């Protein structure tokens, strides 16, 4: 039996029909259209899934799984989805269920991304996994004994807002010293811009064209070319990543830590700088045996994870 | 059926016979005698349990549980027990099993303390709990779905060595900016001593007699009497406690956080300063609904937890 996985992002919706071995049979995508408000986002989800129904045998789909920003309780988005205006309070599960007449399940998008990577990606075979998605912010997901760990109210693994610098920078969340203020792509971009102000000769600037459009990719690419300013920025990010990931290793004692999200596209260099810093922030016993790896499934992890989730939840229900 | 719980500390061994409802039927204690080396510590454990055998019907004891500093793998202490010299490598379970001919189980002492508080103490009724023991260092234990969470190699919940200040103080563990360097009783004592140097009029000094013997209790007592220097020290500790506990709430999303160990004897004042700081370091959704409470069982939590552990492990084995 196949299931459908939907990955709802702030910019795009991607979805796919996934078989029992985690293979995507067909895919569809569209814009999220947040400026059109809640109902518009819902119609776009409907449209995206409808597109799949055209491409495949819809009768053969047993359930729909949806990964959404924020936390979900009893099928309703209860908060933490600030990048989709008016999304809090939407009865996501019942709206999709009504529309397609298929059992529907929803959870946090990073959580389901984690499930995808854990089962069919970089974590395959491991039972205890911590996954980070490092992009605009830093999201997290945790697998314990092969199962998603979501805490007492679906809010666990808020990795990005872990304090790593108690007297540090203010974060968008209102907190102080949060991990994502130091180690997200956003933080790397900011540091890259500062770096080219000090050293306009940096390859970062050559790659980007101008300061205002510097991306994290530019910084990593320049670092790979041994640009001194870029290497400094990347090492500094690695130092912070080491502190945050070290905390997760000390607390969750996982077999595998998966680095996903945009920053993971930097490749091996990111693993190297994390490795350097980890020894300072993780106990020897905890560090022994843990593997730090890059995510494998790219953007499809969210689709696959949502589809796997739907299948598992359907089984529990039966 | 009753079980025996043994709580092995750096200074004292305490043990007790515990019934199926978590009630201690009889207790015994002795010095750990670490200066006598590994074999001396083992004989003291034997002697302590032997004392129980004299006081109770030993036939009626189904199993023995032992909480030890460090991590335990397959009955052997594998590390992290630095305060008992030469303790690493001791085949604790088989040695005690041979001596008493009872099924024996061992795990980390703070973990079993957590289990005791979780089941029969401050966490009774909750399924998802984080427990901290704040004393010389900061230990931690986590309960998920009513079960101990120990990670992939019995090293989870190393709360004290979570980085909360990435560019901060060096810790005994070799790391930097560890939670326990800022918020343990040791850190509070250090800050108290610094405070009376600046302000020798402080009640802290009156209570302690002289600077070199200031305890965390003196600092808390002076704070309760509104001593300005003491209040500053306690608020500062609370600020750090808030950062560390905030992280745990963001990551584990527990129903209850239990504050145990020596510092918990300070009472309500410690909860107040933590409360103040938590809002800055924990997400609103995670903070909603979580209860921060003081441990209830005092020094008996370790005995009760070890006894409960023995009963549970015996059941799994059968």
HADDOCK unambig.tbl for C-alpha pairs under 7 A between the chains (distance, minus, plus):
assign (segid A and resid 128 and name CA) (segid B and resid 152 and name CA) 6.40 0.50 0.50
assign (segid A and resid 151 and name CA) (segid B and resid 252 and name CA) 5.71 0.50 0.50
assign (segid A and resid 151 and name CA) (segid B and resid 253 and name CA) 4.79 0.50 0.50
assign (segid A and resid 151 and name CA) (segid B and resid 254 and name CA) 6.20 0.50 0.50
assign (segid A and resid 152 and name CA) (segid B and resid 128 and name CA) 6.39 0.50 0.50
assign (segid A and resid 152 and name CA) (segid B and resid 253 and name CA) 5.72 0.50 0.50
assign (segid A and resid 152 and name CA) (segid B and resid 254 and name CA) 5.58 0.50 0.50
assign (segid A and resid 152 and name CA) (segid B and resid 255 and name CA) 6.13 0.50 0.50
assign (segid A and resid 153 and name CA) (segid B and resid 253 and name CA) 6.85 0.50 0.50
assign (segid A and resid 155 and name CA) (segid B and resid 253 and name CA) 5.80 0.50 0.50
assign (segid A and resid 155 and name CA) (segid B and resid 286 and name CA) 5.99 0.50 0.50
assign (segid A and resid 156 and name CA) (segid B and resid 250 and name CA) 6.14 0.50 0.50
assign (segid A and resid 156 and name CA) (segid B and resid 251 and name CA) 4.94 0.50 0.50
assign (segid A and resid 156 and name CA) (segid B and resid 252 and name CA) 5.01 0.50 0.50
assign (segid A and resid 156 and name CA) (segid B and resid 253 and name CA) 4.75 0.50 0.50
assign (segid A and resid 157 and name CA) (segid B and resid 250 and name CA) 6.42 0.50 0.50
assign (segid A and resid 157 and name CA) (segid B and resid 251 and name CA) 4.22 0.50 0.50
assign (segid A and resid 157 and name CA) (segid B and resid 252 and name CA) 6.45 0.50 0.50
assign (segid A and resid 158 and name CA) (segid B and resid 250 and name CA) 5.14 0.50 0.50
assign (segid A and resid 158 and name CA) (segid B and resid 251 and name CA) 5.36 0.50 0.50
assign (segid A and resid 159 and name CA) (segid B and resid 251 and name CA) 6.35 0.50 0.50
assign (segid A and resid 162 and name CA) (segid B and resid 247 and name CA) 4.96 0.50 0.50
assign (segid A and resid 162 and name CA) (segid B and resid 250 and name CA) 6.77 0.50 0.50
assign (segid A and resid 163 and name CA) (segid B and resid 164 and name CA) 5.80 0.50 0.50
assign (segid A and resid 163 and name CA) (segid B and resid 243 and name CA) 6.21 0.50 0.50
assign (segid A and resid 163 and name CA) (segid B and resid 247 and name CA) 6.28 0.50 0.50
assign (segid A and resid 163 and name CA) (segid B and resid 281 and name CA) 6.45 0.50 0.50
assign (segid A and resid 164 and name CA) (segid B and resid 163 and name CA) 5.80 0.50 0.50
assign (segid A and resid 164 and name CA) (segid B and resid 164 and name CA) 4.35 0.50 0.50
assign (segid A and resid 164 and name CA) (segid B and resid 165 and name CA) 5.42 0.50 0.50
assign (segid A and resid 164 and name CA) (segid B and resid 166 and name CA) 5.79 0.50 0.50
assign (segid A and resid 165 and name CA) (segid B and resid 164 and name CA) 5.41 0.50 0.50
assign (segid A and resid 165 and name CA) (segid B and resid 165 and name CA) 4.22 0.50 0.50
assign (segid A and resid 165 and name CA) (segid B and resid 166 and name CA) 5.49 0.50 0.50
assign (segid A and resid 166 and name CA) (segid B and resid 164 and name CA) 5.79 0.50 0.50
assign (segid A and resid 166 and name CA) (segid B and resid 165 and name CA) 5.50 0.50 0.50
assign (segid A and resid 166 and name CA) (segid B and resid 243 and name CA) 6.58 0.50 0.50
assign (segid A and resid 175 and name CA) (segid B and resid 280 and name CA) 4.73 0.50 0.50
assign (segid A and resid 175 and name CA) (segid B and resid 281 and name CA) 5.45 0.50 0.50
assign (segid A and resid 176 and name CA) (segid B and resid 280 and name CA) 6.35 0.50 0.50
assign (segid A and resid 176 and name CA) (segid B and resid 281 and name CA) 6.59 0.50 0.50
assign (segid A and resid 243 and name CA) (segid B and resid 163 and name CA) 6.22 0.50 0.50
assign (segid A and resid 243 and name CA) (segid B and resid 166 and name CA) 6.58 0.50 0.50
assign (segid A and resid 247 and name CA) (segid B and resid 162 and name CA) 4.95 0.50 0.50
assign (segid A and resid 247 and name CA) (segid B and resid 163 and name CA) 6.27 0.50 0.50
assign (segid A and resid 250 and name CA) (segid B and resid 156 and name CA) 6.15 0.50 0.50
assign (segid A and resid 250 and name CA) (segid B and resid 157 and name CA) 6.41 0.50 0.50
assign (segid A and resid 250 and name CA) (segid B and resid 158 and name CA) 5.13 0.50 0.50
assign (segid A and resid 250 and name CA) (segid B and resid 162 and name CA) 6.76 0.50 0.50
assign (segid A and resid 251 and name CA) (segid B and resid 156 and name CA) 4.95 0.50 0.50
assign (segid A and resid 251 and name CA) (segid B and resid 157 and name CA) 4.22 0.50 0.50
assign (segid A and resid 251 and name CA) (segid B and resid 158 and name CA) 5.36 0.50 0.50
assign (segid A and resid 251 and name CA) (segid B and resid 159 and name CA) 6.37 0.50 0.50
assign (segid A and resid 252 and name CA) (segid B and resid 151 and name CA) 5.72 0.50 0.50
assign (segid A and resid 252 and name CA) (segid B and resid 156 and name CA) 5.02 0.50 0.50
assign (segid A and resid 252 and name CA) (segid B and resid 157 and name CA) 6.44 0.50 0.50
assign (segid A and resid 253 and name CA) (segid B and resid 151 and name CA) 4.79 0.50 0.50
assign (segid A and resid 253 and name CA) (segid B and resid 152 and name CA) 5.73 0.50 0.50
assign (segid A and resid 253 and name CA) (segid B and resid 153 and name CA) 6.87 0.50 0.50
assign (segid A and resid 253 and name CA) (segid B and resid 155 and name CA) 5.83 0.50 0.50
assign (segid A and resid 253 and name CA) (segid B and resid 156 and name CA) 4.76 0.50 0.50
assign (segid A and resid 254 and name CA) (segid B and resid 151 and name CA) 6.20 0.50 0.50
assign (segid A and resid 254 and name CA) (segid B and resid 152 and name CA) 5.59 0.50 0.50
assign (segid A and resid 255 and name CA) (segid B and resid 152 and name CA) 6.14 0.50 0.50
assign (segid A and resid 280 and name CA) (segid B and resid 175 and name CA) 4.74 0.50 0.50
assign (segid A and resid 280 and name CA) (segid B and resid 176 and name CA) 6.36 0.50 0.50
assign (segid A and resid 281 and name CA) (segid B and resid 163 and name CA) 6.47 0.50 0.50
assign (segid A and resid 281 and name CA) (segid B and resid 175 and name CA) 5.46 0.50 0.50
assign (segid A and resid 281 and name CA) (segid B and resid 176 and name CA) 6.60 0.50 0.50
assign (segid A and resid 286 and name CA) (segid B and resid 155 and name CA) 6.02 0.50 0.50
